[in-house]
Amino acid sequence: MSRIARTTAALALAVAASALALAPANAAPVGPAGLAPATGASSAKSTFETGGVCKASDTVSVLVSGGTGTGAAVPAPGKAIVKPVPVASVSTPGGGMSIPSTQTWEAWATTGDPVLSRIDGDYAITVQCTNGESYAGTVRFTGTNVTDATYTLVVPTPTTATATATTTATATATATETKTATATATTTAPEKPRTLPPTPPTSNGVLAVVGAPIAGATITVAGEGFRPGSPITVGIYSDPKELASAVADGDGKASTQLVLPKDRTGKHTLVMLGYAPDGNQRTVSAEVTVIDAPVVTIPPELPKSDGALTVSGVAVAGGTVTVTGDGYKPGSPISVGIYSTGKPLASAVADANGTATTDLVIPADYTGTHTLAMIGSTSKDTLRTLTSEVSVAAAPVPSSGVPWWVWLIVAIVVIAIIVAIIAASRRKKSTPWDDALSTQAAAAQQIADGPALAISDRGRDAAAAITLWNTDLPAIQSTEAQINQLVQTAPDETRSATAQRLLGSTVALREALNADVQLRANESAPGQDALLTQSAGVIAQRRQELSAVVASIPPVTPPTGAQHR
């Protein structure tokens, strides 16, 4: 009987330990889902990222469910923030998916069923494949309505669990044997992270890589099967070099971003090294071929026309006209330029019917006969160009005979005086919060005048642009975080709305710069030139929007006798 008791206790211990080590497998997601940027406001358009990819023939959508309280809850399976798109259009070279949303969180909340009056609490992100596979993550919102909400990507916290099995066996009326077995699973991290050995360690699994493997570019790596709460080291071989670190979450999963070294082109092995649940070493790895960033230029010659472009308005140098074209891939970027010199003028996005419409300003120094061209991609990913020949008239001189530039100078002076009067009146009511907002507005304007111009400069090669982006990104994100703090601490709704506009414009410019860097780092592909033209137009528009918001915020009032620098 005592042997039976010991056997029963051992079995109970094994069952308890297994229950702690394994999560339920029924209908579980096949991998993690995240979003970029990891923090932001409800005015942001997020990009959803996964460490794996659906079948190439599938479509993929993104559903969001959850929320806390009346007006914020969305029942499972959730409401779509990204409707089904072809997997091929969102797959990344690293074996993952990067799925951009075409709507802001605010638009998602206020359209479809249910309509939300606020965004608050934890929401489950489900990246759903047609074949039933899915990727899951969590985003946490804080806000009293749909316009003031801010979000943060949630990393699960580790937990500790203990299971005890006790059996008692009686051999005689006076002899009793009791055996107690205790299994404890804890997420307490080892004291020190593991160090990369001289040679690549034996791999126990596959490391997911999201992003193009380009020297100097930022990618995301993800692995699983680690001890919850344990430290993770990420490196590259053949010569070992540590690139990043992370901490496994409560499910033993870890993900982090890293910058691929510029001196490591060719075939290499990325490894994620840490602790298995039993305390032994665990390594997951992936082989990558790192390439140099290619240099892409805009073609100087007009592509062959595929049809007529509709132009509304009078073509006058320095004037505005509206152009409309159709036959493009729904949701695809479109660019518009003027030839013979191939000068980009505007950008747009094709609607659900494949039609694009946008306003553009004809350059003031362009007169005579020119060709307007709208360039984009078809649903078959072939180049589509629509053209219209226009006769551009010279700008008329004011009837008074006074040159137009004199009137321009007068208008600028009057506007400057009005702005100065408004700024002076606002400074009288300035508070420490107002001064802090003014400081961050100046920092945001420096982003528009410095990194934005430098990174989008087509005279700079792609590798240099990527380097500038990786160098300036932390400072940009720091500015966003400080503006977001001002949104949370605003003394009234008017000031909160002003700070939120500044945050939204800054985030929009960063996202446009990030998309531009990704385009310049990618291999040449059909329609690449059109995408780059469109991207430059988007950056210019985002800079103008940010500058307009900054101009509405009074500068910091210097102390009496001090000079404002």
N, C-alpha and C positions, 0 to 999 in steps of 0.2 A: 504493500500500500504506500509506503514512503517513497518508493521509486515512481509510482503513479503520481503522487503529489508533486515530486520534483519535476516530472515531465510536464504536468499540467501548468505549473508555474512558469516553466521555460516557454511553453507555447503562448501563455498569456502575455509574457514579456515581449515575445516576437510580434504578436498581433498588435500590442500597444505601440511598439516602436514603428511598425509599418504604418499604422494609422497616422502617426505624427509626420512621417517622412513623405507620405504620398498625399497629393490633393485629389479630390474626386475627378474622374476622367470623363464623365458623361457630359457631352455637348460642350466641352471646354474649348476655348480659343486655341488656335495653333501657334500663336505668338503674340508679342506685345504690340501696342499701337501708341504712338505719341503724336505731338503736334508742334509746329514751329510757327512763330516764336513760342517758347515755353511759358511766357507770361504776356499779358496784354489786356486790352479793353474790348468791350463788346462791339466797338466800331471796327475791329480788326478782321481781316480775312485770313483764317488759319490754313496751314498746309498740313495734312495728316500723313504720317510716315509709319511704315511698317518694316520689320526686319525680314519679312518673307514676301512672297509674291503669289497671287492667284494663278490659275491656269491661264495660258496666253489667250485662249479662246473665250474666256469668261468676261463678264463685266463686273465692276466693283462699285459699291456705294458706301456712304458713311452715315450711320444712324447715331443719334444722341438721345439718351433717356435719363430720367432721374430728376434731381432737383428737390428742394425743401420748401414745403408750405404751399398755401393757396396762391395760384397765379404763377407758380414757378415749376410745377411738376409736369413731367412728360412720361407717360406710362411706357413700359417695354412693349414691343421691341424698340420703340423710339421714333423720332421724326427725322427725316433725311435733311442733312446739311449739305451733302453732295449726292446728287442723283446719279444713277448708273452711268459709268463711263467705261470705255474699253480698257482692259488691263494693259494692252500694248501701249496705250498713250500715257500711262503713269508709271510704267516699270522703270527701274533704275539699273545702271550697269552692275551695281553691287549685289543684285538679287533681292531687292526690296521694292517698295512702292512709295511714291511721293505724290499725294493727291491734293491739288490745290482746290480750295473752296471758292466758288464764284459769288458767294454772298457773305456778308458780315454776320457775326453772332446776333446782332440786333435784328437784322432782316430775318434770320432763321427763327427767332423768337416770336416775331410779329406776323409771320405768314404761315399758312398751312394749319394743320390741326394737331394739337390744340394751340391757340394763340395765347402767348404768355404776356403777363403784365410786368414781370420782373424775371431776372436770371439770378438764382441764388442756390447754393448748396453743391453737392457732388453730382456730376453727370457722367454716365458711362458712355465711352466712345466705342462703337462697334464698326470696324471696317469689314463689310460683309461681301464675300465672294458669291458668285452665282451657284457654285457647286456645294455651298453649305459651309465651307471653311470661313473662319473669321479671325480677326485680330482685335485685341481689347486693350483699353486704357481708361484713365479717369482724369477729368478736368474739374477743378473746384472754382466756382464763381462766388463772388461777394458783391451784393448790390441791392438797392431798394427798388430799382426799376430797370428796364431793358437798356437805358442809355448810359447809366452810370456804373454798370457792372464791370468788374475786372476779374481776370482769371489767372490760375496757375496750374500747370501740369502736375498731377499728384504722383509722388513716388511712395508706394505702400511702406508703412512702418513695420519693422520686424516684431514678432511675437514670441512668447515662450509658452510651451505646453508640457505637461507632465502626466503620464499615465501609469497607474500602479495596478498590478494584478497580485492577488493574495489567495493562496489555496491552503487548506488544512487537511491533513490525512491522519487518521487514528489507527495505530497499530494494535493496541490493546486497550482495555478499559482504563489503564492508568498511564499509558504512554501516548503523548500527542506530539506530532511533528508539524511545525508550521513553516512554510517557505513563502517569502515575500519577494516579488520581483518588481523593480521600478524602472521605467524607461522615461528618460527626460530628454526632450528636444529643446534646445535653447538657441537663440540667435546671437548670443554674446560673441562679438568679433574677436578673432585672434589678435594678439597684441600688435603684431607687425605684419604688413603686407609682404607677400612673397617677392623675392628678387629674381629678375630674369636670369636664367642660367646661360652659360656661354653658347650652348647649342639649343635649337628648338626642342622643347619638351614633347613627349608623346601626347598626341591629341586624344581627348576623350569625347569630342563632339564638334559640332559645326558652329563657327562664328558667323553671324549674319552681318553683312556690310551694306549700308544704305548710303548712296552717293557715288559720284564718278571718281574712280581712283586716279586722280591727277595730282602731280607733285605740287605741294603748297596748298592744296584744297582741303576743306573741312569735310569729313565724312562722319557717319554715325555707325557704331558697332554695338552688337547686342549678343549676349550669351545667357545660358541658363544652366541649372543643375548645381549651383553653388550653395554653400551653407548660408542661410539667411543672416544678413547683417555682417557678413565677412568682407574684408577688404579685397579689392580686385586690382590687378596690375595689367595694363595693356601695353604691348610692345610690338616691334617689327624686327624680323630677321631677314638676311643672314647675319650681319653683325647686330647683336642685340642692342636695341635702343628703346628706352621707355618713353611712351607717347602720352599716356593718360592714366587716370586711376578712377575707381568707382567703388560703390558699396552695394552688395547684393540686397535686393528688397526682400519682403517677407515670403515671397514665393521662390527665392533663390535665383532671381533673374537680375541681370545688370545691363545697363546700356550707358554709353557716354559718347561724346564727340571728341574727335582728335584731328590734328593737322598732319597730313602726310609730309614727311621731310622732302625738301626740294632736291636733296642729293641722293634720293633713293628711287630712281627710275628702273624699270624692268620688273622681273618677277621677284616677289617677296612673299613672306608669310606673316600675317597678322595673328597675334595670339592674345587670349585673355586668360590670365593665370590667377588662380585663387584656391579656395578650400572647398572640398566636397563636404556634404553633410556629415560624413564620418570623420572629418578632420584631415583626410589625406589630400594630396595635391590634385586639383582638377584643371585641365587645360582644354579650351576650345579654340579652334584656329580656322583660318581661311587663306587660301592662296590668292594673291591679287597681282595684276600686272599694272604697275604705275607708269603713266605716260606723262610727257611734258605737255603743258598747256598750249594748244594750237593758237596761231594768230589768224583771225578772221577779218576780212575787209569787205566793205560794201561795194558791189559792182558799179562801175561808173556808167555803164551803158544801159539804156532802157530795155527791159526784157520784151519779148514778143507779146503783142496784145492778144488777149483771149475774148475781148468784147468791149462794149462801150461803158464808160463811167458817166453817171449822171451828175451834172454840176448845176447847182442852184445859186443864183446871185450874180452880181456884176463883178467881173474880174478887173480889179483896180489895184495897182501897186500899193501895198500896205493895207489893202482891204480884206474882208472876210467873205469866203464862199462856203457852201455846204456841198459835200460830195457823198454819193451813195452808190454802193455796189453790192452784187449778190453772187451766189454760187460758191461761197466759201464754207469751210468746215465749221459747223456750229461751235461757238465758244473759243474759236482760234483767234490769235492776235493778227491784226491787220496794220499795215503801214501805208502812208500816202506821201509821195514825193513829187517834186517838180523837175522836169528835164528840159534842157539837155545836160545839166551838170549833176543830176542825181542828188538833189538836196532834200533831206527829210523835212516834212512839214507838220505831220500830225499822225496820230495813232488811234486805233479803235479795236473793238472786239466784236466778232460776228455773233449775231443773236441766234436764237434757236432755229430760225429759218435760213441761216447762212447769209444774212444781210448785214452790212456794216454801213453806218452813217456817222460822219464827223464834220465839224467845222475846222477850217484851216485859214491861216493868214498868209496871203501871198507876199513874198519878200518885197520890201520897198524899192529895191534896186532891180527888180525884174519887170521889164516892159517888153511889148512885142508879142510874138507868137511862141508859146511854150506848150508842153504836154504834162498834164497831171496824171499820175499813175497810182492806182491802188493795188497793193501787192500782198498776197497771203497764200494760204494753202487750201486745197480742196479736201473733201472727205476721203479721197484716195491718197492724200499726202503728196499731191503734185502741185507745182507752182501755178498760181492763177493771177494774171495781171489784167486789170481793166484800165483803159486809158481814155482821155478826152483832150483834144487840142483846144487851147483857149488863147484869145487875144487879150493881153493884159494892157490896160490903158494907164497912162501916167496919172499920179495923184493930182487932183485939181488944186490950183492956188486959190486961197481965200479971195472973195470978191473985192475986199478992201485994198488989194494989192500988196498987203503986208505978207512977207514970206511966212510959210506955215511954221517954220522953226521958231519964229518970234512968238507966235501964239503958244507953241509948246512950252517955251521957257516961261512965259507968263503963267500958264496953267500950273507948271511945276512949282513956281514960287508961291502961288496962292494955296496950293495943296500943302506945301511945307508949312506955311503960316498957320493953316487950320489945324494940321497935325500937332504943331508946337503948342497951340492954345489948348487943344484937347489933352495933350500929355501933361501940360502944366496943371490943368485943373484936376487931373487924376492923381498927380503926385501929391497934391494937398491932402488927399485921403489915403495916402500910401500906408500900408501896414507891413510888418516883417514878412507876412505871407506874400504880399504883393512884391516885395523886393526879391524874395526867393523865386517867385514865378518869373520875374524879369531876368534874373540871373540864368535860369534854365532856358528861357526864350533865346537869350544871347548864345548859349551853348548850342541850341538847336540850329540857329542861323549859321553858326560856325560849321556845323555838319553840312549844311546845304552849300556853303561857299567854299568849303575845303574838300573833305573826302568825297562828296558827291560829284564835284567837278572833276577831281583827279581820277576817280575810279571809272567814270563814264567817258573819259577822254579817249577817243578812238585813235589818237596819235600815240598812245601808250600801249605797249604790247600786253597781251592777256596775262602773262606770268606776273608782270609788274602790277597790273590791276588787282590780281588775286592776292598778292603780297600786301598791298595797301589795305585791302578789305579785311584780311585777317588781323592786321595791325590795329585798324581803327574800330573794328566791331565792338570790342569790350567797352570803349569809351562811349560809343553810341548807345549801347544797352544800359550803361550806367546813367546816362542822361534820361533815358526812357523811365528807368526805375525811380529817379528823383522826381520827375514830372508826375508819375503815377502816385507817389506819396503826397504830392500837393493836391491831386484830385481828391484823395481820401481825407485830407485835413482842411479843405477849403472852408472858410467861415460862412459862406452863403452859397446858394445855388448858382448865382450869376458867375461868381469866381470859379466854382467847380466846373461849369460849362466851358469857361475860357481855358482852364487847364486841360480839360478833356479834348478840346479842339487841338491844342498844342500837342498833346500826346498822340492823338490819332494821325496828325500830319507827319510827326516824326517817325512813327511806326510805318506809315505808308511809304515814306521815302526809303527807310531801311529795307523794307521788303522789295521795293523796286530795284535797289542797288544789289541785293542778294540775287534776285532773278537775273540781273544783267551779268553778274560775275559767273553764274552757272552757265549762261548761254555762251559766254566767251571762252569758258573752259571746256566746252563740249566739242566733239568731233564735228566736222562740217557735215551738214545734212540738208536734204531738200527743204527749201524755205528758210534756211538759217540766216541768210542776208536780210530777209524781210523781218524775221524775229528781232535781229539786232537793231534794225531801223526803228521798229516799234518800241523796243526797250529804251532806246535813247530818248524817244518822244515822251515815254511814260516818266522817266527820271526828270526831264525838264518840267513836265507838268507838276510832279510832286514837289519839286523845288519851289515853283511859283506858289503853290498852295501853302507850303510851310512858311515862305516869306510873308505871304499875306496875313497869316495868323500872327506871326511875330510882330508885324507892323502894328497890329491892333493892341499890343501889350506895351504899356509905358515902360521906359527903361528905369533902372534903379536910380533913385534920387541920392546923389552923393551928399555926405555930411557938409555942413557949412564950412567953406574954406578949403574943401578937398576937391580934387580933380577926379572925374570918372574916367577910368581907362577902359 
